[in-house]
């Protein structure tokens, strides 16, 4: 639906739903809201192709439609908005089954990948109140550090000055595929596509520390379904 179109003008529940959800970027904004992103700047960081003015416009549309509420500086899903979760992840399952293949280099953004990863790390098995993971890409000169302070993660593109517990090394494409469930972590380690460097007591915990994307189970299921459909 174009930016100037106000309504499809059809008396149909699907049409009415698309009047609210059918604009560009709407479903990806809702994806991030459903995954727990609540602050404007964090939403903007996770959607780098989206202008801040358009993000503001979409959030206002969602407020008017009753999908979200603004509480202070946070955007919170309403019951109406939360009911979109099975629909949105149903699209993800369909996409994993029928449209998701090898990555296009234009889709690979190291900065965005690290941003996605940083909220899904569970370092509760690591000692101390601060954990630091370095991310090094073999095909991108940018360097990243993920700092978890008392369970609160942040991403640094400059050395924060703390000792590094574990360094994650991969090429951008392979880490994307691991993160999204197309390549199992164990396989990526065996083949050298993914390496964890640091004290063995910490590196052996990394497969459980690196919790994958919420969409990864759908990608894994789609892969298993494709394997089972191949004649023996």
PAZAPA-4460 file (N, C-alpha, C; in steps of 0.05 Angstrom, whole numbers, plus 32768, in hexadecimal, padded with zeros to 4 digits):
% residues 232
    n_x    n_y    n_z   ca_x   ca_y   ca_z    c_x    c_y    c_z   seq   type   mol
   8011   7FE8   8000   8000   8000   8000   8012   8019   8000     1      X     A
   800C   802C   7FEF   801D   8044   7FEC   8019   8056   8005     2      X     A
   802D   8068   8008   802D   807A   801F   8015   808D   801E     3      X     A
   800A   8092   8007   7FF4   80A5   8005   7FD8   8097   8008     4      X     A
   7FD8   807D   8007   7FBF   806F   8009   7FB6   806D   8026     5      X     A
   7F9D   8076   802C   7F93   8076   8047   7F85   805C   804E     6      X     A
   7F79   804F   803A   7F6A   8037   803F   7F66   8028   8025     7      X     A
   7F65   800E   8027   7F5E   7FFE   800F   7F41   8001   8007     8      X     A
   7F30   800B   801A   7F15   8010   8014   7F03   7FF8   800F     9      X     A
   7F0B   7FE1   801B   7EFB   7FC9   8018   7EF1   7FC0   8033    10      X     A
   7ED8   7FB9   8034   7ECC   7FAF   804D   7ED2   7F92   8051    11      X     A
   7EEA   7F8D   805C   7EF5   7F72   805F   7F09   7F73   8076    12      X     A
   7F09   7F5F   8088   7F1C   7F60   809F   7F39   7F61   8096    13      X     A
   7F40   7F53   8080   7F5B   7F53   8076   7F63   7F6F   806C    14      X     A
   7F50   7F7C   805E   7F55   7F97   8054   7F59   7FAA   806C    15      X     A
   7F48   7FA8   8080   7F4A   7FB9   8097   7F65   7FB5   80A6    16      X     A
   7F6D   7F9C   80A8   7F87   7F96   80B5   7F9E   7FA2   80A5    17      X     A
   7F9D   7FA0   808B   7FB2   7FAB   807B   7FB3   7FC9   807B    18      X     A
   7F9B   7FD6   807F   7F9B   7FF3   8083   7FAD   7FFB   809A    19      X     A
   7FAF   7FEA   80AF   7FBF   7FF0   80C6   7FDC   7FE6   80C3    20      X     A
   7FDF   7FCE   80B6   7FF9   7FC0   80B6   8007   7FBF   809B    21      X     A
   7FFA   7FC9   8086   8004   7FC4   806B   8019   7FD7   8061    22      X     A
   8020   7FEC   8070   8034   7FFF   8066   8050   7FF3   806A    23      X     A
   8062   7FFE   805A   807E   7FF6   805B   808A   7FFA   8076    24      X     A
   8099   7FE7   8080   80A7   7FE7   809A   8095   7FE0   80B2    25      X     A
   807A   7FE0   80AE   8068   7FDC   80C4   806D   7FC2   80D2    26      X     A
   806F   7FAC   80C3   8071   7F92   80D0   808D   7F8E   80DD    27      X     A
   80A2   7F9A   80D2   80BC   7F98   80DE   80BD   7FA8   80F8    28      X     A
   80B0   7FBF   80F9   80AF   7FCE   8112   80A0   7FBE   8127    29      X     A
   808A   7FB2   811F   807A   7FA1   8131   808A   7F88   813A    30      X     A
   809A   7F7D   8128   80AB   7F67   812F   80BD   7F6E   8147    31      X     A
   80CA   7F85   8144   80DD   7F8D   8159   80CE   7F94   8173    32      X     A
   80B7   7FA1   8171   80A7   7FA6   8189   809F   7F8C   8197    33      X     A
   8097   7F79   8188   808E   7F5F   8193   80A6   7F51   81A0    34      X     A
   80BE   7F56   8196   80D6   7F49   81A1   80E1   7F58   81B9    35      X     A
   80D4   7F6D   81C1   80DB   7F7B   81DA   80E9   7F95   81D7    36      X     A
   80ED   7F9F   81BF   80F9   7FBA   81BC   80E4   7FCF   81C1    37      X     A
   80E9   7FE1   81D4   80D5   7FF4   81DC   80DC   8011   81D8    38      X     A
   80F6   8017   81D4   80FE   8033   81D3   8103   803B   81B6    39      X     A
   80FD   8054   81B0   80FE   805E   8195   811A   805A   8189    40      X     A
   812F   8062   8197   814A   8061   818C   8152   8044   8187    41      X     A
   8149   8031   8198   814F   8015   8194   8141   800A   817B    42      X     A
   8127   8013   8177   8119   800B   815F   8127   8015   8147    43      X     A
   8130   802E   8147   813E   803A   8130   8159   802B   812B    44      X     A
   8167   8024   8140   8180   8016   813D   817C   7FFA   8130    45      X     A
   8166   7FED   8137   8161   7FD3   812C   8154   7FD3   8110    46      X     A
   814E   7FEB   8106   8142   7FED   80EB   8151   8003   80DC    47      X     A
   816A   7FFD   80D5   817B   8013   80CA   8172   801E   80AF    48      X     A
   8162   8011   80A0   8158   801C   8087   8140   802E   808A    49      X     A
   8136   8031   80A2   811D   8040   80A7   8124   805B   80B2    50      X     A
   8119   8070   80A6   811E   808B   80B0   8110   808F   80CA    51      X     A
   811B   80A1   80DB   810F   80A6   80F5   80F4   80B3   80F2    52      X     A
   80F1   80C3   80DD   80D7   80D0   80D9   80C1   80BC   80D2    53      X     A
   80C8   80A8   80C1   80B5   8094   80BA   80AF   8082   80D2    54      X     A
   80C3   807C   80E2   80BF   806C   80FA   80AB   807B   810D    55      X     A
   80AF   8094   8110   809D   80A4   8121   8080   80A2   8116    56      X     A
   807E   80A4   80FB   8063   80A3   80EF   8056   8088   80F4    57      X     A
   8065   8072   80F0   805A   8058   80F4   8052   8053   8111    58      X     A
   8062   805C   8124   805B   8059   8140   8042   8068   8147    59      X     A
   803F   807F   813C   8026   808E   8141   800E   8080   8135    60      X     A
   8012   8074   811D   7FFC   8064   8111   7FF4   804D   8123    61      X     A
   8008   803F   812E   8003   8029   8140   7FF5   8031   8159    62      X     A
   7FFD   8049   8164   7FEF   8053   817C   7FD2   8059   8176    63      X     A
   7FCC   8066   815F   7FB1   806D   8158   7FA0   8053   8154    64      X     A
   7FAD   803E   814A   7F9F   8025   8144   7F9C   8013   815D    65      X     A
   7FA8   801C   8173   7FA6   800C   818C   7FB9   7FF5   818E    66      X     A
   7FCE   7FF4   817D   7FE1   7FDE   817E   7FF6   7FE2   8194    67      X     A
   7FFD   7FFB   819A   8011   8001   81AE   8008   8019   81BE    68      X     A
   8014   801B   81D5   8011   8032   81E7   802C   803E   81ED    69      X     A
   802E   8058   81F0   8047   8064   81F8   8046   806A   8216    70      X     A
   8058   805D   8225   805B   8061   8241   8076   806E   8247    71      X     A
   8076   8088   824C   808F   8096   824F   809E   8096   8235    72      X     A
   80B6   808B   8235   80C6   8089   821C   80C4   806D   8210    73      X     A
   80B3   805C   821A   80B0   8041   820F   8097   803D   8200    74      X     A
   8099   802D   81EB   8081   8024   81DC   807B   8007   81E4    75      X     A
   8062   8003   81ED   805A   7FEA   81F9   8043   7FDF   81E8    76      X     A
   8044   7FC5   81E2   802F   7FB8   81D2   8016   7FB5   81E3    77      X     A
   7FFF   7FBA   81D7   7FE5   7FB5   81E4   7FDD   7F98   81DF    78      X     A
   7FC7   7F90   81EA   7FBD   7F75   81E5   7FB8   7F72   81C7    79      X     A
   7FAE   7F86   81BA   7FA9   7F85   819D   7FC3   7F81   818E    80      X     A
   7FD8   7F8F   8196   7FF2   7F8C   8188   7FFE   7F71   818D    81      X     A
   7FFC   7F67   81A6   8008   7F4D   81AC   7FFB   7F36   819D    82      X     A
   7FE2   7F3A   8196   7FD4   7F25   8187   7FDF   7F22   816A    83      X     A
   7FF0   7F35   8162   7FFD   7F32   8147   8014   7F1F   8148    84      X     A
   801E   7F17   815F   8036   7F06   8161   8033   7EEC   8150    85      X     A
   801E   7EDC   8154   801D   7EC3   8143   801A   7EC9   8125    86      X     A
   800E   7EE0   811E   800B   7EE7   8102   8027   7EEE   80F7    87      X     A
   8036   7EFE   8105   8050   7F07   80FC   8063   7EF0   80FA    88      X     A
   8064   7EE0   810F   8076   7EC9   810F   806C   7EB3   80FC    89      X     A
   8052   7EB3   80F6   8049   7EA1   80E0   8054   7EAA   80C5    90      X     A
   8056   7EC4   80C1   8064   7ECD   80A9   8081   7EC5   80A8    91      X     A
   808D   7EC6   80C0   80A9   7EBE   80C2   80AD   7EA0   80BB    92      X     A
   809A   7E90   80C5   809C   7E73   80BF   8098   7E6E   80A2    93      X     A
   8084   7E7C   8095   8080   7E79   8079   8099   7E82   8069    94      X     A
   80A4   7E99   8071   80BC   7EA3   8063   80D3   7E90   8066    95      X     A
   80D7   7E85   807E   80ED   7E72   8081   80E9   7E59   8070    96      X     A
   80D0   7E51   806B   80CA   7E39   805C   80CD   7E3E   803E    97      X     A
   80C5   7E56   8034   80C1   7E5A   8017   80D2   7E70   800B    98      X     A
   80DD   7E82   801A   80EC   7E99   800E   8108   7E9D   8018    99      X     A
   8110   7E8D   802D   8129   7E93   803B   813F   7E80   8031   100      X     A
   8152   7E8B   8023   8168   7E7B   8019   8183   7E87   8020   101      X     A
   8196   7E85   800E   81B0   7E90   8013   81AE   7EAF   8016   102      X     A
   81BE   7EBB   8027   81BC   7ED8   802B   81C6   7EE7   8012   103      X     A
   81B9   7EFD   800C   81C3   7F10   7FF9   81D7   7F23   8007   104      X     A
   81EE   7F27   7FFB   8202   7F39   8009   81F6   7F54   8011   105      X     A
   81E3   7F5D   8002   81D7   7F77   8009   81C6   7F76   8023   106      X     A
   81BF   7F5E   802C   81B0   7F5A   8044   81C1   7F58   805D   107      X     A
   81DB   7F56   8059   81ED   7F50   806F   81F9   7F6A   807B   108      X     A
   81F1   7F6F   8093   81F9   7F88   80A1   8205   7F80   80BC   109      X     A
   821F   7F81   80BF   822C   7F79   80D8   8222   7F89   80F0   110      X     A
   821E   7FA2   80EC   8215   7FB3   8102   81FA   7FAB   810C   111      X     A
   81E8   7FA5   80FA   81CD   7F9D   8101   81CD   7F81   810E   112      X     A
   81DD   7F6F   8104   81DF   7F54   810F   81E8   7F55   812C   113      X     A
   81FC   7F64   8132   8206   7F66   814E   81F0   7F73   815F   114      X     A
   81E2   7F86   8154   81CD   7F93   8164   81B7   7F7F   816A   115      X     A
   81AF   7F6F   8157   819B   7F5A   815C   81A6   7F46   8171   116      X     A
   81BF   7F3E   816E   81C9   7F29   8180   81CB   7F32   819D   117      X     A
   81D0   7F4C   81A1   81D8   7F55   81BC   81C2   7F51   81D1   118      X     A
   81A9   7F52   81C8   8193   7F4F   81DB   818C   7F31   81E0   119      X     A
   8199   7F1F   81D2   8192   7F02   81D4   81A9   7EF2   81E1   120      X     A
   81BB   7EFF   81EE   81D1   7EF1   81FB   81CA   7EEB   8218   121      X     A
   81CF   7ED2   8220   81CA   7ECB   823C   81E4   7EC3   8249   122      X     A
   81F0   7ED7   8256   820B   7ED3   8263   8208   7ECD   8281   123      X     A
   81F0   7EC4   8289   81EC   7EBF   82A6   81FE   7EA9   82B1   124      X     A
   8209   7E98   829F   821B   7E83   82A8   8238   7E8D   82AB   125      X     A
   823D   7EA6   82A3   8258   7EB2   82A5   825B   7EBE   82C1   126      X     A
   8273   7EBF   82CB   8278   7ECB   82E5   8277   7EEA   82E3   127      X     A
   8272   7EF6   82FA   8274   7F13   82FC   825B   7F21   82F3   128      X     A
   825A   7F3C   82F8   8243   7F4C   82F0   8246   7F58   82D4   129      X     A
   825E   7F57   82C9   8263   7F62   82AE   826F   7F4C   829C   130      X     A
   8264   7F49   8285   826F   7F37   8271   8274   7F46   8257   131      X     A
   828A   7F40   824A   8290   7F4E   8231   8296   7F39   821B   132      X     A
   8287   7F3C   8205   828C   7F2B   81EE   8295   7F3C   81D7   133      X     A
   82AB   7F35   81CA   82B4   7F43   81B2   82AA   7F34   819A   134      X     A
   82A2   7F43   8185   8299   7F36   816C   82AC   7F40   8156   135      X     A
   82B9   7F2C   8149   82CC   7F32   8134   82C3   7F25   811A   136      X     A
   82C1   7F34   8105   82B9   7F29   80EB   82D1   7F27   80DA   137      X     A
   82D3   7F10   80CC   82EA   7F0C   80BA   82E8   7F1B   80A0   138      X     A
   82D0   7F26   809A   82CC   7F34   8081   82C1   7F50   8085   139      X     A
   82C4   7F5B   809D   82BB   7F76   80A3   82CE   7F81   80B8   140      X     A
   82D9   7F99   80B2   82EE   7FA3   80C4   82E3   7FAF   80DE   141      X     A
   82C9   7FB3   80DF   82BD   7FBF   80F7   82C0   7FAB   810E   142      X     A
   82C3   7FB7   8126   82C7   7FA7   813E   82B0   7FAD   8152   143      X     A
   82A7   7F99   8160   8290   7F9D   8172   8296   7F90   818C   144      X     A
   828B   7F9C   81A1   828C   7F90   81BC   826F   7F91   81C7   145      X     A
   8267   7F7B   81D2   824D   7F7A   81E0   8253   7F78   81FE   146      X     A
   8249   7F8C   820C   824E   7F8E   8229   8234   7F89   8237   147      X     A
   8234   7F76   8249   821D   7F6F   825A   8223   7F77   8276   148      X     A
   8216   7F8C   8280   821A   7F95   829B   8201   7F8E   82AC   149      X     A
   8205   7F7B   82BF   81EF   7F72   82D0   81D7   7F6A   82BF   150      X     A
   81DC   7F5D   82A9   81C6   7F53   8298   81BD   7F67   8283   151      X     A
   81C7   7F80   8283   81BE   7F94   8270   81D3   7F97   825A   152      X     A
   81CB   7F8E   8241   81DF   7F8E   822B   81E1   7FA8   821C   153      X     A
   81F8   7FAE   8211   81FC   7FC5   8200   8211   7FBE   81EB   154      X     A
   8211   7FCC   81D4   8224   7FC7   81BE   8237   7FDF   81BD   155      X     A
   8251   7FD9   81BB   8265   7FEE   81B8   8274   7FE9   819E   156      X     A
   8279   7FFE   818F   828A   7FFC   8177   82A6   8007   817C   157      X     A
   82AB   8010   8194   82C6   8017   819D   82CC   8007   81B6   158      X     A
   82E5   8001   81BA   82ED   7FF0   81D1   82E4   7FFC   81EB   159      X     A
   82D3   7FEE   81FA   82C9   7FF9   8213   82DE   7FF8   8229   160      X     A
   82F4   7FEB   8225   830A   7FEA   8238   8308   7FD5   824D   161      X     A
   82F5   7FC2   824A   82F2   7FAC   825D   82FF   7F93   8252   162      X     A
   8308   7F81   8263   8312   7F67   8259   82FD   7F58   824A   163      X     A
   8304   7F4B   8234   82F2   7F3C   8224   82F1   7F1F   822F   164      X     A
   82D8   7F16   8233   82D5   7EFA   823C   82D7   7EE6   8225   165      X     A
   82C9   7EEB   820F   82C9   7ED9   81F8   82C8   7EEA   81DF   166      X     A
   82D7   7EE2   81CB   82D6   7EEE   81B1   82C7   7EDC   819D   167      X     A
   82B3   7EE7   818F   82A4   7ED8   817B   82AF   7EE0   8160   168      X     A
   82B8   7ECD   8150   82C4   7ED3   8136   82B5   7EC3   8120   169      X     A
   82AD   7ED1   810B   829F   7EC5   80F4   82A0   7ED9   80DD   170      X     A
   8298   7ED0   80C6   8291   7EE3   80B1   8274   7EEB   80B5   171      X     A
   826D   7F02   80A9   8252   7F0E   80AF   823C   7EFB   80A6   172      X     A
   823F   7EF0   808E   822A   7EDF   8083   8225   7EC6   8094   173      X     A
   823B   7EB9   809C   8239   7EA0   80AC   822C   7EA6   80C7   174      X     A
   8234   7EBC   80D4   8228   7EC2   80EE   820A   7EC9   80EB   175      X     A
   8203   7ED6   80D5   81E6   7EDA   80D0   81D8   7EBF   80CE   176      X     A
   81E3   7EAC   80BF   81D6   7E93   80BB   81D5   7E83   80D4   177      X     A
   81E9   7E84   80E5   81E8   7E78   80FF   81D2   7E84   8110   178      X     A
   81D2   7E9F   8111   81BF   7EAE   8122   81A2   7EA8   811A   179      X     A
   819E   7EA4   8100   8183   7EA0   80F6   817B   7E82   80F4   180      X     A
   818D   7E70   80FC   8186   7E54   80FD   818B   7E45   80E4   181      X     A
   8198   7E50   80D0   819D   7E41   80B7   81B6   7E2F   80BA   182      X     A
   81C9   7E37   80CC   81E0   7E27   80D1   81E1   7E21   80EF   183      X     A
   81E1   7E08   80F7   81E3   7E02   8114   81FD   7E0C   8120   184      X     A
   81FD   7E14   8138   8215   7E1F   8145   822B   7E0A   8145   185      X     A
   8224   7DF1   814C   8238   7DDC   814E   8245   7DD7   8133   186      X     A
   8235   7DD7   811D   8240   7DD4   8102   8253   7DEB   80FB   187      X     A
   824A   7E03   8101   825B   7E1B   80FB   8275   7E1A   810A   188      X     A
   8275   7E10   8123   828E   7E0D   8132   82A0   7DF7   8125   189      X     A
   8294   7DE1   811F   82A4   7DCB   8113   82B1   7DD3   80F9   190      X     A
   82A4   7DE2   80E9   82AE   7DEA   80CF   82BE   7E04   80CF   191      X     A
   82C1   7E10   80E6   82D1   7E28   80E8   82C2   7E41   80E0   192      X     A
   82A8   7E40   80DA   8299   7E58   80D3   8295   7E6A   80EB   193      X     A
   8296   7E5E   8102   8291   7E6D   811B   82A5   7E64   8130   194      X     A
   82B2   7E77   813D   82C6   7E70   8151   82C1   7E80   816A   195      X     A
   82C4   7E74   8181   82C3   7E81   819B   82DF   7E7F   81A8   196      X     A
   82EA   7E96   81AE   8305   7E96   81BA   8304   7EA2   81D6   197      X     A
   8313   7E95   81E8   8313   7E9E   8204   8318   7E86   8216   198      X     A
   8314   7E8A   8230   8317   7E73   8242   8304   7E5D   823C   199      X     A
   830D   7E44   823B   82FC   7E2D   8234   82E3   7E2B   8245   200      X     A
   82E5   7E33   825F   82CE   7E32   8270   82B7   7E44   8267   201      X     A
   82BF   7E59   8258   82AB   7E6C   824D   82A3   7E65   8231   202      X     A
   82B7   7E5E   8220   82B0   7E59   8204   829E   7E41   8200   203      X     A
   82A0   7E2D   8212   828E   7E15   820F   8272   7E1C   8217   204      X     A
   826E   7E33   8224   8252   7E3B   822B   8246   7E4C   8214   205      X     A
   8255   7E54   8201   824B   7E67   81ED   8234   7E5D   81DC   206      X     A
   8232   7E43   81D5   821A   7E3B   81C6   8200   7E40   81D5   207      X     A
   8200   7E40   81F0   81E8   7E46   81FF   81E6   7E64   8205   208      X     A
   81FD   7E72   8206   81FD   7E8F   820A   81F1   7E9D   81F2   209      X     A
   81F9   7E93   81DA   81F0   7E9F   81C1   81D4   7E95   81BA   210      X     A
   81C1   7EA0   81C7   81A5   7E99   81C1   819E   7EA4   81A5   211      X     A
   8193   7E94   8194   818F   7E9C   8178   8177   7EAE   8175   212      X     A
   8173   7EB7   815D   815C   7EC8   8156   8142   7EBA   815D   213      X     A
   812D   7EC8   8165   8113   7EBB   8169   8108   7EAE   8150   214      X     A
   8112   7EB6   8139   8108   7EAA   8120   8118   7E90   811A   215      X     A
   812E   7E8A   8128   813E   7E73   8122   812F   7E59   8123   216      X     A
   811D   7E54   8136   810F   7E3A   8136   80FE   7E36   811D   217      X     A
   80F4   7E4B   8111   80E4   7E48   80F8   80F7   7E41   80E1   218      X     A
   810F   7E4E   80E1   8122   7E48   80CC   812C   7E2B   80CE   219      X     A
   8131   7E22   80E7   813A   7E06   80EB   8124   7DF3   80E3   220      X     A
   810B   7DF9   80E9   80F5   7DE7   80E2   80F2   7DE6   80C4   221      X     A
   80F5   7DFD   80B6   80F2   7DFD   8099   8109   7DEC   808C   222      X     A
   8121   7DEE   8098   8137   7DDE   808D   8132   7DC1   8091   223      X     A
   8128   7DB9   80A9   8122   7D9D   80AE   810C   7D93   809B   224      X     A
   80F8   7DA4   8095   80E2   7D9C   8083   80ED   7D98   8067   225      X     A
   80FF   7DA9   805F   810A   7DA5   8044   811A   7D8B   8042   226      X     A
   8129   7D85   8057   8138   7D6C   8057   8126   7D54   8056   227      X     A
   8110   7D55   8065   80FE   7D3E   8066   80EF   7D3A   804B   228      X     A
   80ED   7D4F   803B   80DF   7D4D   8022   80F1   7D43   800B   229      X     A
   810B   7D41   8010   811E   7D38   7FFC   811C   7D19   7FFA   230      X     A
   8117   7D0E   7FE2   8116   7CF1   7FE0   812F   7CE3   7FE9   231      X     A
   812C   7CCD   7FF6   8143   7CBE   8000   8152   7CB1   7FE9   232      X     A
***
